[in-house]
Amino acid sequence: MTGGRIAALGTAAGAVGTLGLGAFVARRLLFPTPYTATATVRHATETETEFVATRDTRLPGTYRLTRDGVGLGVHEVTGTRDGTLRRRTDSAPAAGEWGWDALLYDDLADVPGDEPADAPGHEPADVAGGDPTDAPGHEPATAGTHVVHVHGQSLGPRQVLRGIPVWRALGATSEVVDTTDLPLRSLDPGAVDRIVAAVRAARRHGATRVVLQGWSAGALACSVAASRVEVDGLVGIAPLLSVSSALRGAVSGAHLPAFVGTVAARIATTGVLSRLAGAAAPVQTTAWQASATPTLLVHSAADALVAEADVAAQTARPGTRAVAFRTAPHTLEWNEDPERWEGAVRDFAATL
């Protein structure tokens, strides 16, 4: 075999390998496996627990331990020593392995606060899904402010529940749009249709202000919806501002060559190639849409999927403000500092 043929084969093999890596990265963004974590309890008192130190147990802020139907709150780190750390806890967990939960609430019944009583006929925190039309069953009767919450790609409706109590305390009604049955979840065109339908239904039933609050890919879907229907405010939590930028960040975080991110973006957004990532159709919702809607972006410097340059580009536009957290992985800004997170939302709500 000639040297030229060997070189050609090597080039072809490299191209196939790059395509395979790109498809893998694209699939991880489009169809991510929900992240699960555990924590090992060494010793506990009624107010403090000693854990084996891990990436998760070292994260500052508020979390929850779960095991056998029991859940208890975990709070700030109070000390570290020899591969362990101590944190303030609500009670004393038994020694051994526990689930480490960042989402805190299992369903709407667990969320603190109540929906306003002046919304006759409103099912509190309705979960909208299925047919994205203004059909019966998707009819929240509201007054005042109504907030439409949209989750991202991996965690489903539980992801947004941490963001509901602050709005309940402000007297707003809430509605959760569930996109888990759609082929591309919150990156699916049908997600935007459902958000638009929720806004129109809220207006029809008396809402004077409608706010969209989206997490990750759900925030991107909200931005597209806000370009199609008038809303009074938009809150993006760890907002996916650009699919291409997020894929480049994911590749960088995995210490892969930068060009793999470019290939992954092409695969995710191109018709035939999208099938390599397991998607029957390419992603059409690819970039944040500019609008005149007052916007709050909540993000973290430690989030590889949300580039600081992308946030800066958005905040340069009139009506957009940003609040940055320091240590939170993707979508865990609330957990890093719940008081600051909710304060940012309250301050934003006061401007609407």
C-alpha positions as CSV (number, residue, x, y, z in Angstrom):
1,M,0.0,0.0,0.0
2,T,1.4,3.4,-1.0
3,G,2.1,6.1,1.5
4,G,-0.6,8.2,-0.1
5,R,-3.2,5.6,0.5
6,I,-2.1,5.1,4.1
7,A,-2.4,8.8,4.6
8,A,-5.9,8.9,3.0
9,L,-7.0,6.0,5.2
10,G,-5.7,7.8,8.2
11,T,-7.5,11.0,7.3
12,A,-10.8,9.1,6.7
13,A,-10.4,7.3,10.1
14,G,-9.8,10.6,11.8
15,A,-12.9,12.1,10.1
16,V,-15.0,9.2,11.2
17,G,-13.7,9.5,14.8
18,T,-14.4,13.2,14.9
19,L,-17.9,12.6,13.6
20,G,-18.5,10.0,16.2
21,L,-17.2,12.3,19.0
22,G,-19.4,15.1,17.7
23,A,-22.4,12.9,17.5
24,F,-21.8,11.8,21.1
25,V,-21.5,15.4,22.4
26,A,-24.6,16.4,20.5
27,R,-26.6,13.5,21.9
28,R,-25.5,14.4,25.4
29,L,-26.9,17.9,25.0
30,L,-30.1,16.9,23.3
31,F,-30.8,13.8,25.4
32,P,-28.8,14.1,28.6
33,T,-29.0,11.5,31.3
34,P,-30.2,13.1,34.5
35,Y,-27.3,13.5,36.9
36,T,-27.6,11.7,40.2
37,A,-25.4,12.0,43.2
38,T,-24.9,10.4,46.6
39,A,-23.4,11.5,49.9
40,T,-21.8,9.3,52.6
41,V,-22.6,10.3,56.1
42,R,-19.9,9.5,58.6
43,H,-21.4,11.0,61.8
44,A,-24.2,13.4,62.7
45,T,-25.7,15.4,65.6
46,E,-29.1,17.1,65.5
47,T,-27.6,20.2,63.9
48,E,-24.5,19.1,62.1
49,T,-23.4,16.2,59.8
50,E,-20.0,15.0,58.8
51,F,-19.7,13.8,55.2
52,V,-17.1,12.2,53.0
53,A,-15.8,15.2,50.9
54,T,-16.8,14.9,47.2
55,R,-17.4,17.3,44.4
56,D,-21.1,17.5,45.4
57,T,-20.8,17.7,49.1
58,R,-18.2,20.5,48.8
59,L,-20.6,22.7,46.9
60,P,-21.8,25.7,49.0
61,G,-25.4,26.3,49.6
62,T,-28.6,24.3,50.2
63,Y,-29.4,20.7,49.2
64,R,-31.3,17.8,50.5
65,L,-30.5,14.2,51.7
66,T,-33.0,11.5,50.7
67,R,-33.3,7.8,51.6
68,D,-36.3,5.5,52.0
69,G,-38.8,8.3,51.7
70,V,-37.0,10.5,54.3
71,G,-35.7,13.9,53.3
72,L,-33.8,16.5,55.3
73,G,-32.2,19.8,54.5
74,V,-28.4,20.3,54.2
75,H,-27.0,23.8,54.5
76,E,-23.7,25.7,54.7
77,V,-20.3,24.0,55.2
78,T,-19.1,24.6,58.8
79,G,-15.6,22.9,58.6
80,T,-13.3,20.5,56.7
81,R,-10.7,18.0,57.8
82,D,-8.9,15.0,56.4
83,G,-11.1,14.2,53.4
84,T,-14.3,15.0,55.3
85,L,-16.4,18.1,55.8
86,R,-19.2,19.2,58.2
87,R,-22.4,20.9,57.2
88,R,-25.4,22.3,59.1
89,T,-28.4,20.0,58.7
90,D,-32.0,20.1,59.8
91,S,-31.7,16.9,61.8
92,A,-29.3,13.9,62.3
93,P,-29.2,11.4,59.4
94,A,-28.1,7.9,60.0
95,A,-24.6,6.9,59.0
96,G,-24.2,5.5,55.4
97,E,-25.0,6.5,51.9
98,W,-27.8,8.9,51.1
99,G,-29.1,10.5,47.9
100,W,-27.9,14.0,47.3
101,D,-30.7,16.1,45.9
102,A,-30.4,19.6,44.5
103,L,-34.1,19.9,43.4
104,L,-35.5,19.9,46.9
105,Y,-39.2,19.3,46.1
106,D,-40.7,16.2,44.6
107,D,-43.9,17.7,43.4
108,L,-46.0,20.8,43.5
109,A,-47.6,19.7,46.8
110,D,-44.2,20.1,48.5
111,V,-43.6,23.7,47.3
112,P,-43.9,26.3,50.1
113,G,-46.7,28.9,49.8
114,D,-50.1,28.9,48.2
115,E,-51.5,30.1,44.9
116,P,-53.5,33.4,45.3
117,A,-57.0,32.9,46.4
118,D,-58.3,35.5,44.0
119,A,-57.9,33.2,41.0
120,P,-61.3,31.5,40.8
121,G,-61.3,28.3,38.9
122,H,-57.5,28.2,38.8
123,E,-55.9,24.9,39.4
124,P,-52.8,25.9,41.5
125,A,-49.6,25.6,39.5
126,D,-51.2,23.8,36.6
127,V,-49.0,21.5,34.6
128,A,-49.5,22.1,30.9
129,G,-48.7,19.6,28.2
130,G,-50.2,17.5,25.4
131,D,-52.0,19.5,22.7
132,P,-50.4,22.9,22.6
133,T,-53.7,24.7,21.9
134,D,-56.1,26.7,24.0
135,A,-58.2,23.7,24.7
136,P,-60.1,22.9,27.9
137,G,-57.8,21.7,30.6
138,H,-55.2,24.3,29.6
139,E,-57.3,27.2,31.0
140,P,-55.7,28.8,34.0
141,A,-58.1,31.5,35.3
142,T,-55.8,34.2,36.7
143,A,-55.6,37.7,38.0
144,G,-52.5,39.9,38.6
145,T,-49.2,38.2,37.7
146,H,-49.1,34.8,36.1
147,V,-45.7,33.0,35.7
148,V,-45.1,30.2,33.1
149,H,-42.3,27.9,34.2
150,V,-40.4,25.8,31.7
151,H,-37.8,23.1,32.5
152,G,-34.7,22.1,30.5
153,Q,-33.6,18.9,28.8
154,S,-32.9,16.4,31.5
155,L,-34.7,16.9,34.8
156,G,-38.3,17.5,33.8
157,P,-40.8,19.6,35.7
158,R,-39.2,19.0,39.1
159,Q,-36.4,21.3,38.0
160,V,-38.5,24.5,38.1
161,L,-40.1,23.9,41.5
162,R,-37.4,25.8,43.4
163,G,-38.4,28.9,41.4
164,I,-42.1,28.9,42.4
165,P,-42.0,29.9,46.1
166,V,-40.7,33.4,45.5
167,W,-43.5,34.1,43.0
168,R,-46.1,32.7,45.4
169,A,-44.8,35.0,48.1
170,L,-45.3,37.9,45.6
171,G,-48.9,36.9,45.0
172,A,-48.4,35.5,41.5
173,T,-50.0,32.3,40.1
174,S,-47.7,29.7,38.5
175,E,-48.0,27.2,35.7
176,V,-45.5,24.5,34.7
177,V,-45.2,23.6,31.1
178,D,-44.1,20.0,30.7
179,T,-42.2,19.2,27.5
180,T,-41.0,15.7,28.4
181,D,-43.3,14.0,25.8
182,L,-41.9,16.0,22.9
183,P,-39.2,14.5,20.7
184,L,-36.6,17.2,21.5
185,R,-38.2,18.2,24.9
186,S,-37.7,22.0,25.5
187,L,-35.6,22.3,22.3
188,D,-38.6,21.1,20.3
189,P,-40.6,23.6,18.3
190,G,-43.7,22.2,20.1
191,A,-42.3,23.6,23.4
192,V,-42.5,27.1,22.1
193,D,-46.1,26.4,20.9
194,R,-47.1,25.3,24.4
195,I,-45.5,28.4,26.0
196,V,-47.3,30.7,23.6
197,A,-50.6,28.9,24.2
198,A,-50.1,29.2,28.0
199,V,-49.5,33.0,27.6
200,R,-52.6,33.5,25.5
201,A,-54.7,31.4,27.9
202,A,-53.5,33.4,30.9
203,R,-54.3,36.7,29.1
204,R,-57.8,35.5,28.1
205,H,-58.5,34.6,31.7
206,G,-57.5,38.0,33.2
207,A,-53.8,38.0,33.9
208,T,-52.5,41.6,33.8
209,R,-48.9,40.5,33.7
210,V,-47.4,37.3,32.3
211,V,-43.8,36.3,33.0
212,L,-41.9,33.5,31.5
213,Q,-39.3,31.7,33.7
214,G,-37.2,29.1,31.9
215,W,-34.3,26.9,33.0
216,S,-31.5,26.1,30.6
217,A,-33.0,25.0,27.3
218,G,-36.4,26.0,28.7
219,A,-35.1,29.6,28.9
220,L,-34.1,29.4,25.2
221,A,-37.6,28.2,24.4
222,C,-39.1,31.1,26.4
223,S,-37.0,33.6,24.5
224,V,-38.4,32.3,21.2
225,A,-41.9,32.4,22.6
226,A,-41.4,36.0,23.8
227,S,-40.6,36.9,20.2
228,R,-44.0,35.5,19.1
229,V,-46.3,36.7,21.8
230,E,-46.2,39.7,24.1
231,V,-45.1,39.0,27.7
232,D,-44.2,41.4,30.5
233,G,-41.0,39.7,31.7
234,L,-38.5,36.9,31.0
235,V,-36.3,35.2,33.6
236,G,-33.6,32.8,32.2
237,I,-32.0,30.5,34.7
238,A,-28.6,29.1,33.4
239,P,-30.1,30.1,30.1
240,L,-29.0,28.2,27.0
241,L,-28.2,31.3,24.9
242,S,-26.7,29.5,22.0
243,V,-26.7,25.8,21.1
244,S,-23.4,26.1,19.3
245,S,-21.8,27.9,22.2
246,A,-23.1,25.4,24.8
247,L,-21.7,22.5,22.7
248,R,-18.3,24.3,22.5
249,G,-18.4,24.8,26.3
250,A,-19.3,21.1,26.9
251,V,-16.4,20.0,24.7
252,S,-14.0,22.4,26.5
253,G,-15.2,21.1,29.9
254,A,-14.5,17.5,28.7
255,H,-11.0,18.5,27.5
256,L,-11.7,17.6,23.9
257,P,-10.4,19.5,20.9
258,A,-12.4,22.6,20.2
259,F,-13.3,21.5,16.7
260,V,-15.4,18.7,18.1
261,G,-17.8,21.3,19.4
262,T,-18.2,22.8,16.0
263,V,-18.9,19.3,14.5
264,A,-21.4,18.6,17.3
265,A,-23.2,21.8,16.6
266,R,-23.4,21.0,12.9
267,I,-24.8,17.5,13.7
268,A,-27.4,18.9,16.1
269,T,-28.7,21.5,13.6
270,T,-28.5,19.7,10.3
271,G,-31.3,17.5,8.9
272,V,-29.6,14.2,7.9
273,L,-26.7,14.6,10.4
274,S,-29.1,15.0,13.4
275,R,-29.9,11.3,13.2
276,L,-26.4,10.5,14.2
277,A,-27.3,12.1,17.6
278,G,-30.5,10.2,17.8
279,A,-32.7,13.1,16.8
280,A,-35.3,12.4,14.0
281,A,-35.3,16.2,13.2
282,P,-32.6,18.9,13.7
283,V,-32.8,21.5,16.4
284,Q,-34.4,24.6,15.1
285,T,-34.4,26.6,18.4
286,T,-30.7,27.4,18.3
287,A,-30.1,31.0,19.6
288,W,-31.5,33.5,22.0
289,Q,-34.1,35.8,20.3
290,A,-33.8,39.5,20.8
291,S,-37.0,41.2,22.0
292,A,-38.0,44.3,23.9
293,T,-39.1,42.1,26.9
294,P,-37.6,43.1,30.2
295,T,-35.2,40.2,31.0
296,L,-33.3,38.8,33.9
297,L,-30.5,36.3,33.3
298,V,-29.3,34.3,36.3
299,H,-26.0,32.4,35.5
300,S,-22.9,31.1,37.1
301,A,-19.2,31.7,36.3
302,A,-18.7,27.9,36.9
303,D,-21.3,26.9,34.2
304,A,-19.5,25.6,31.1
305,L,-22.6,25.7,29.0
306,V,-23.3,29.4,29.4
307,A,-20.4,31.5,28.1
308,E,-19.7,34.8,29.9
309,A,-19.3,36.5,26.4
310,D,-22.9,35.4,25.5
311,V,-24.3,36.8,28.7
312,A,-22.4,40.1,28.1
313,A,-23.8,40.3,24.6
314,Q,-27.3,40.0,25.9
315,T,-26.9,42.5,28.8
316,A,-25.6,45.1,26.3
317,R,-29.2,45.2,25.0
318,P,-31.7,47.6,26.7
319,G,-33.9,46.0,29.3
320,T,-31.7,43.0,30.0
321,R,-29.9,42.6,33.3
322,A,-27.8,39.7,34.7
323,V,-27.0,38.3,38.1
324,A,-23.8,36.1,38.3
325,F,-23.1,33.3,40.8
326,R,-19.7,32.0,41.4
327,T,-19.5,28.2,42.1
328,A,-22.8,26.8,40.8
329,P,-22.7,24.1,38.2
330,H,-25.4,24.3,35.5
331,T,-28.8,25.3,36.9
332,L,-27.7,25.1,40.5
333,E,-27.6,28.9,41.1
334,W,-30.5,28.7,43.5
335,N,-28.7,26.1,45.6
336,E,-25.5,28.2,45.9
337,D,-27.4,31.1,47.6
338,P,-31.2,30.8,47.8
339,E,-31.6,34.2,49.4
340,R,-29.6,36.0,46.8
341,W,-31.4,34.1,44.0
342,E,-34.8,34.9,45.3
343,G,-33.8,38.5,46.0
344,A,-32.7,38.9,42.4
345,V,-36.1,37.7,41.2
346,R,-38.0,39.9,43.6
347,D,-36.0,43.0,42.5
348,F,-36.7,42.1,38.9
349,A,-40.4,41.6,39.6
350,A,-40.6,45.0,41.2
351,T,-39.6,46.6,37.9
352,L,-42.4,45.1,35.9
